[in-house]
Amino acid sequence: MKSLNALTTGGVNYQEQPWHSECFLCSSCQRPLAGTRFTSNEEKGLCVNCYKTTVAKKGSGCQNPITGFGKATNVVNYKGSSWHEYCFNCKKCSLSVASKCIVANSRDIFCSECAKKL
């Protein structure tokens, strides 16, 4: 049976449990999480990089992870796909259509102005 060492100084509280800083590790890559940005999935701590590569959905426009970390956290869900708000753009003029009326065909999305010119 493994003995438990008392936590006397420092440490991390996660999900109402005390952890030694050196024992609080990413459940995927085993890197220390204490003092870093991390998230959880199914109650397991994950570093940001492991979350991005193993858990996060990929944006339909750019195939980059949708994480809520970084420059944009807004997500557009359209017809079963998820997009970063800044990637949800008109196929013709490349302007964002996240808060506009859109026209879509089988693969592409257009703003209403560009759709009139098709």
HELIX and SHEET records of a PDB file:
HELIX    1   1 SER A   21  CYS A   23  5                                   3    
HELIX    2   2 VAL A   48  THR A   54  1                                   7    
HELIX    3   3 GLU A   85  CYS A   87  5                                   3    
HELIX    4   4 SER A  112  LYS A  116  1                                   5    
SHEET    1   A 2 VAL A  12  TYR A  14  0                                        
SHEET    2   A 2 GLN A  17  TRP A  19 -1                                        
SHEET    1   B 2 PHE A  38  ASN A  41  0                                        
SHEET    2   B 2 LYS A  44  CYS A  47 -1                                        
SHEET    1   C 2 VAL A  75  TYR A  78  0                                        
SHEET    2   C 2 SER A  81  HIS A  84 -1                                        
SHEET    1   D 2 ILE A 102  ALA A 104  0                                        
SHEET    2   D 2 ILE A 109  CYS A 111 -1                                        
END                                                                             
